[in-house]
Amino acid sequence: MDTSLITTSNTLEGYKVTKYLGVVRGITVRSRSVLGNMAGGFQSLFGGRLSVYVELCENAREEAYQLLVQHARVMGANAIINMRYDANEIMQGITEVLAYGTAVIVEKNAE
């Protein structure tokens, strides 16, 4: 799958959806270690960007995204439309990150 064919839009410019395959998702659950929480707490004393937590969020979103792409490939999709992220705190310090969208097969429009 060409990752340029993954969009938050309902359509892909220059492509026609020929088949809808259904909802696809990638889910990960993450927590920060005790040391990571201490480092984040220390950073928060000085304000500004909390790089420890930014890294955690970036890694969680990337993992959920890769799982989403893998799920779409298994279904035979060559594109994903209407892609979104969602996150929920399962319990204090443990967060679920979900990437989801609609798996489709697209063809390039004739010019």
C-alpha positions, 0 to 999 in steps of 0.5 A: 500500500502506498501510504500517500493513499491514506487520507483524512478526507472522504475522497482521494484527489485523482482516484476513484473508489471502486470497492469499500472493504470496511472499517480498519483499525490499529490499537495500542495501549501504552504507559510511561515507566516510573522513571519516565513519569519522574522525568516528565514531572521534572520537566513540567516544573519548568514549563514548556514542551514535555519531550518525554510525553511527546515521545510517548504520544508519537510512538503510540500514534505511529504504532497504531498507524502501522497496525492500521496499515497492516490491517488494511493490507490484510483486507486487500486494500490499496488505500484508506479514507477517512482516517482518524486517531482517538485516545482514551485513558483506560486507567491512570497512566495507561492510554489506548490509542486507536487509528481507524478509517475505511479500507478501500480499493481505488483506481487512478482516474483516466486523464 
